[in-house]
Amino acid sequence: MSLDAIRSWVKEDMERVNALILSRLAADIPLIDSLSQHIVASGGKRIRPMVLLLTAKALNYRGDAQILLAAIIEFIHTATLLHDDVVDDSALRRGQSTANSIWGNEASVLVGDFLFSRAFQLMAEVNSLKVMSILATASNTIAKGEVLQLLNCHDTATDENRYFEVISAKTAKLFSAATQLAAVISEQDLKMENEMIAFGHHLGLAFQLVDDALDYQGDADTLGKNVGDDLAEGKPTLPLIYTLRVGNPEEQALIRAAIENGGSTYLNDIQQALIRNQAIEYTHRRAEEEVQAAIRALQNLPTSPYKDALLALANFTLSRSN
């Protein structure tokens, strides 16, 4: 099932979410309007809000709170993207120039703060302490994950445990918050709530693992970002960590130098080392393990087209090219 086919099951809800996002972006400061519209309307897949909407439908939720919550999830995600691009000094995202490359780092950071604060304004409208706790915890965890990733940059001692700690916090946490929120508003018991948390967590891990493999594959037009961005930033992601463990001494020395120095000087040699050691295949195997764990978490979910769409989304994660 294609992503468009998956999205079609919540097409009307997604349109309502997009309309709400655009209406709540409005501000009386032109810079906020311009920069916010640029990042939010730049063609993102809206995976996280879609997961929330599909999960709510699969749990037979009949209200309207999912629209507001999906918008909040996207605001939080978008704010983190603005901050990430500043930290990473990125010039390209989703095939377009990043906000910081157009308006500068200061504007990007401050508008990111605006989006975070807007998300918390929307949280108050939900009028649920549990919902606010889930979202506040997720926001804090994401921030901690970003700090951990920063500490790992240029550090060749980063192992798989540290890597998974980072991606659990900075990526998987917002996925699991989205699926947990769907369970909470549909008043599921604790067992089902925990199963939905597990689904989101494992789906988020798989999503990031595939992202990190794609960073060494394809081209900028397909990816929507520059190939080798992680390497340029000195990020020890799983393909590098694995090759550093199993490669020969020459390859290990090459990867250590690449992580320590950053930049794209070593990109071609690194890609060849990853191919020789089947590091991309290893990363995809780990992603497939996470997808299978996500699928198992859905086993008690009642059969429905929405459950089928969630299962299809999990499998789509493995085959995507951007």
Order of alpha helices (4+ residues) and beta strands (2+ residues): alpha-alpha-alpha-alpha-alpha-beta-beta-alpha-alpha-alpha-alpha-alpha-alpha-alpha-alpha-alpha-alpha-alpha-alpha-alpha
